Every structure is written in structure tokens, then in C-alpha cells.
Amino acid sequence: MDVEAPGTSEVEAITAVPDPVLRNLRITHCYHRLSRALADRTGGSANWCTFAVWASKQVGRTIRREDLARALEHLADPDVVKTLVDALRRVAPLPFDAVADLARRAVLTTARLDEVSDAAARGNLKVFEEIAHEFARYLAFTGPVADFVAALRPGEPPEGQHHLSRAFTRYHQATTTTDPKRRAELLLLANLEVGLHEQTRLQPEIRAALEAPIIDPAELHRRLLDLLLPGNRFTKWLRRVALTLLGRRSALRAATDRLADQARTLARRTVTRHLMTLALPDELLDLSTDLDAPFPPLLVELSDPDLLDLLTRVDPTPDSLRDTAAGDWSDLPDRMHYIADMFRCHAERATLQNPPFTDDQVAAMYDGRLPTGRL
């Protein structure tokens, strides 16, 4: 069934939504409609928007900070908490579980998860504002494709749109050819060209998200004292003096430093793992492990010279899934190696065209409400 493609005015309206959570949900749904509309013209195979649906849905979890906070809530190394308890004895005699809970609260307010969320939201908007606009413009365009691409900026990304110009030329060719293999290779090439443009543009936001959770031991120490030593300012001052006189201020600071080290390591590991996970409709991809899905029959052996040329630049293990695992998601070539093979492996995966949200959830987000249920 044909799907009505969103127009450029709708894309612009979505980019203007001020709430990053609601904006992300509408971005994800809009990508789905763009994907289906283009797939209707190209025989149903995956296009770049198809993959963008699930990438944007994953980004939404980062924007909402749900998985990140949940992972850090498990921070409570018994040895670290015991050190805190020992340092506080005589001044704030709290049970072990209470200190563990306060330690988690202090870490969550110090880990700068809001900066991870902000970086994810900026990247989500940045890509959508540019690329979704061009997909919407293309789907509504009725003239020669040369006239369409003439409006795109020349030059390489991040400022130039050379890769997008080539990609939309391929998409147009894929809508007109009757050769299934030719169409499959054109779509893969177009997807890779859009992907290369997108990932180059996203480089600053990806780095910012990975580097955001820097936990300052001094800030954690202050927050922990505020939680552990409640009362007004004068009472807090007396208790801090008592800590110093009893020789426990330095012990508490050392314990806090240990907590900060542990939290910093866990936060970085958590953010990295979070950014290197992609939930597809029926599979959870761990981007730090090699892909294991077979290439679809039409893409086992490639012949398009432009496609082969691009793959020599982004795929160091051609026609193989060996070493596709991304070791460093902040490294553009590392990301593109994984993305190139992912696009190729899942090019004919029908479930990728599934809607990302229920009808009730879509109705809620267009009504300006956060939908209920799993997002």
C-alpha cells in the first residue's frame, strides 16, 4: 500500500518542535513515512531512511536518558560503599544500603548525562533537518533529476552536498530500471553515499556524546556531602568541621575519589555501549561485534564500478564481514566500515519497513503528548 510522503513543510514543522523528546519521536515516525514512500517506488528494498528510522529510535533512548540512567543506577561496588560507610562512621552513621543509594544519586547528578542527551538531540536534529528535507523534496519533485540535484551545494561534507547529489541520482535511476540486480546495487550505493555524508556531519556530536560523562571528583565530593550531611548551612559546616577534627575528612575524600574513578569508568563504558547498540525490529545489533547476516543474493557479487570504488574507500575487508566490528565509534572510518556492511547485509530485510510506533503512540505525539508504552 502506497504511503503518503511528508512534504518539506512538515519536515520544517518537526524541526521546530522545541521538546527534544517529542521532536525525536516525530523525526523517527517521519523517517518511516519517507522510507515507505521511496520503497514504494523502488520495489520495497531498504533505502537510507529505512535505517534512519531505527537509528533515530535508538537515539531517542539516549535523549530520554532511560538506558544510561538505568545502567548507572547499578553503581554500588560493595567495597567502595564500605569505604564511604567507614569514613562517615561517628559523624553520619547511616546503614550500608542508605549510603549506596546516596552514592548512586550523587553520581547520577554529577555524570553529566544531560550533556550526552543534548549531544544526541543535536545530532538527531542536524541530520533530519538537512537530509529528511531533501528526501521530502525529492519525493515531491516532478522535473528532471538533474534539476533536483542542481539545488544541492557542491563540495565535500560537512558543508558540501556532493555525496547527496550522487545519491539522489542513484535513487532516481533505481526507480526507472527494470533490472533487479542493477536496482539493488544502485540502492546500496545511494544508501552508502547518504550514510557517508551523514556520518561526516555527525562527527562532532558523536565525539561530544562519548566525551560528555566526565565526573569531577571535587563536584562529586560536594554533592555527596550535601546528601550525606543534611541540614542548614550552619549545620553542614559544623559536621564538616567534625569530619576534619575526627580525621575523617581526608578519608571521605579518598573514598569519594574511588567512587568517582569507578563511576567515570562505568559511565564512559555505558555511553559507548549505548551508542554502539542498534535495536532493529527483530534483532539487537552490537556494533562492537562482527556482523553475521549473509549478503542477500543480489548483492553477493557486485559489479557497479562506482559502488566498487566507494567500497574500496570505506570497506577494508571487501566481500567479507571479517573485522566489521567497530572498535572506536568516534572513528569515522571505523563506523563506515560497519555501516557499509550493515547496509549490504540488511538491504532486503522486510521487517525494517515495520512502523516504529503504534497508531495510538503516533496520535499522542502529534497531539503534543508523550506516548505511553515502550518507545
N, C-alpha and C positions, 0 to 999 in steps of 0.2 A: 504493500500500500504506500502510495506516494506521501511524503511528509512535506508540509509547507515550510519552506526555509525562512528563518528570521531575516528581516531586512536590516540594512545598515542603521536605520533609525532605532530599531530595537537594541542592536548591539550598543549603540551610543547611550541609550537609556539605562542599560545594565551597567555600563562603566560608571555611570553617575550615581549608582546606589551607594550611599555613604557607609552602610554597615558592611564590613568586610565578610562577615559570616553569611549574611543573606546574599551579598553580591557573588560570593563564590558558588553558592547553590544555584543561582540563576545562570552563572557562567557555565557551570557543568551541564545544566539542562540545555542551554543554548548550543553548546558543542554537540550534544546528542542530536539535536534537530538539524544542525548543519551537516553532521556526519551522515544521517539518514537521507537527507535531500541529495547530497552528492552521490551517495551509494546507489540511489535510485537511477542515477544517470550512468553509472559505471558497472552495473551488474552485481552490486551488493558487496564487493570486496572492501576491505578497510582502507580508509583514507586517513590523513593526518588527524582530522577532527575526531575520528573514531578512537584513537589512542589518547587524544587530549581529554576526552570525557573522563577516563579512568584516572589519568594523571591529575586532573583538576579535582576529582572526588577525593583522591588521596591527599592532595594539598589542603583540602577542606579540613581534614582531621588535624593537620598541623596548625591551621589558622584557629581552629577551635581549641587547640592545645589539649585535646582529650587524651590522646595516647601518650603524649610527653609527660603530662602531669601524673597519669596513672603509673608510668614506669618509675618516676622519681618518688612516688609515694611509698615504694617498696624499699626506699633507702632507710636502713636501720641496722647497720652492721652491729651485731651484739657487742663486739669488742670496743667499737667507737663509742657506743652509747654508755657502756660500763665506765669508760674513761670520763665521760661527762658526768655521770652519776657520782663517781668518786670525787671529782673536782668540786661538786656542789654540796657534798655532804657537810652538815653543820650550818650551812647558810640557806640552802633551799632544798631541804630533804624531800625530794619527790620520788615516787616509785619509778622503776625502770621504764614501764610502758608509757608513763606520762612524759618522761624525758625523751623517749623515742619519738613520740607524737610531736612534741615541740621542736625537736630537731628536724623532722620532716617539714613542718610548717615553715621553719626558718629557711630551709633550703629552697622550698618552692617559691618563697618571696624574694630570694636572692639570685636565683638561677637565670633570671632574665628571659624566661620563656616567652614573655611578651615580645621581645626583640626577634625571637625565632618566628613567632606568629606574624609579626609585622613584615618581616622579610619575605615570608611565604605569600602573604597577601599582596605585597607589591609585585612580586614576580607573576602571580596569577593574573593580576590586572594588566600588567605591562604586556604580556603575551596576548591576552584576549583582546585588548584594546586595538592592537595592531593587526594580528593575524585573523581573528574572527571577523573583523571588519572587512578584510579582503575576501574571505570566503563568502560572506554575505553579498558583497558587491559582485563577485564572480557569478554567483548563482542567479543573480538578477540581471546580469549583463546579457544583451542580445546581439551585440555587434561582433566584429572580428576580434579574436583573442589578442591580436597584435595591438589593437586599440586599448584593450583592457590593461595589458602589461605596460603600456606606454605611460600610464599614470603612476607606476611604481618608481621608487628612487633608484638610480643606478649606483653601482658600487657594492663593496662587500659589507656584511654586517660588522658591527652593530648598527651603523647608521644607514648603510645602503641596503637595497632590497633585491639585489641581483639573484639570489637563490629563490626568492619568491616569484620573480618574473619567470624563471625557468620552470619552477614547479607548476605554476598555473598553465603554462604552455603544455606541459605533460598531461595535466588533468584534462585539458581540453582535447588533446589527442586521444586520451583513453576513452572519452565519451563518443568518439567517432569511429574508432577502429572496430572491426568485426573479428579480429584475431585474438582469442582468449589469452594466449601467452604474451603477445605484444601488449595487451591491456594490463596484464598482471605486472609486467616489468616496468611499464610506464607509471603505474600507480606506486610501485615500490620506490622508483626513482624520485617521483614527486614528493612522496612522504619523507624521504631522506633529505631532500633539499629544504623542505619546510623545517624539518627537525634540526638541521644544521643551523639554519637561521635562528630558530627559537632558542636553541641551547647556547649559541654565542651571545644572544641578547640577555639570557638569564644568568650569565656567569657572575655578575656582581651580587645578585640576590641569593644565589646558591652559596656563595662564599660567606655572605653575611649570616645566613641561617646556620651554617656549620660552625661559625666562629662566635656566635652570639652567647652561648651559655658559659660565660666566664664568671666564676664565682669568686668574689673578692673576700678573702678570709677576714679582713677587718670589718667589712659590712656584715658578713655572717655573724661575727662575734657580737656586734652591736644588736642585731636583730634577735639573736639567741638570748642575750642578756635581758632585752626588753620582754621576751616571752617568759623567761625563767624567773625573773625578779619583778613581779608585777607591783603596782603601786604608783603613787605620785612621784614627781621628780625628786623630792627630798628623800623619800623612802628608798628609791632606786639608788640614790647617791650613797646613803648610809650602807646599803647592802653591798655596793661595790667597794666601799671602804673596808667593810668587814671581810670581803673576799681577799683584799690586798693584805690586811693585817694578819689574817689566818694563813697567809702564804698560798692561797688557792687561786688568786687571780691569774698568775702565770700558768698554773696547772690547767685552769679552764681555757686559757688562750691556746695552750698546746693542744688540748682536746678539740677545740674548735678548728684549729688548723688541720687536724687529722680529718675531721668531718668535711672541711672544705675540699681537701685533696680527694677524698672519696667521692664527694658529690660532683666535683668538677669532672673527674674521670667518667663517672656514670652518666652525667648529663651529656657530655660530648658523644659518648658511645650511643646513648639513647637517640639523640638527634640524628646522628649519622645513620643508625639502623632505620630510623623512621623515614628519612629521606630516601633510603635505598630499599624501600619496600613499595610494591605496586600491587594493589588488590584488583584483579580482573574479576569478571562475573563468576567464574568457576575455578579460579586458581589464585594463589598468593605468590607473587614473584619476589624472590630475594635477589636483589640486584648485585649482591656480593658473591653469588654463586653462578656457575656457568648455566646457560640455558640448556634445556634438554629436549625441547619440542622439535620435531622434524620439520624440514622445509616443505612447504606444500609442493605437490608435483610440478606445477607450472613454474616454480622458482628454484627447482633443484639445480638446473643448469641455466646459466644466464648468458644472454647474447647481446643485449643492447650495449653498444660501445660507451655511451655516456654513463650508463649505470655501472658498468665495469670500471670506468675511470674513477667515478666517485668512490666506489667501494675500495679501490686501491689506496685512497686517501684516508678513509675512516675505519676500515676493517683490516687489521694486521694479520688476521687468520682467515683468508678468503675461503668461502665454501665450507667452513668448519665452525662449530660452536666452541672450539677449544679456546680457553682464556677469554671468554666473553665476560666473565665476572669483573665487575668494576671494583678496583682496589681503593680508589680515591674518587668519590663522587664530585669533588670540587675540580677535578682534572677534566677539561673538555674532551680531549682525545679518548680518555678512558670511558667517559659517558657515551660518546658517539659510537664507540665500538659495540657496547652493549645495545644501544638503541637501534643500530643498523641491523643487528641480528634479530632483535625482538620484532622489529617491523617485518622482517622477512619471514620469521617463524610463524607469526600470528596474522599474516596478511589475509588468510581465508577463514579466520575464526569467527563463525557466525554469531556466537554469544556476545561478541564485543558490540554488536548493534543493539543489545538489550537496553531498555531505558534504565538510567541510574537511580531514578526515584519513582515512587508510586504516584498515581494521579492525585491522591489526597495531599501528598507532600508537595507536589508541584502547585496545586491550588493554594496551599498555605504560603509558599514562598512568594507567589505573585500577589498575595494579599498582604504581604509585608510581615508575615509571622514566621517564626522558626518552626519548621515542621517537627512533628513527633515521630518516634520510631528511629531505627538505625539509619544514619545518614552516610 
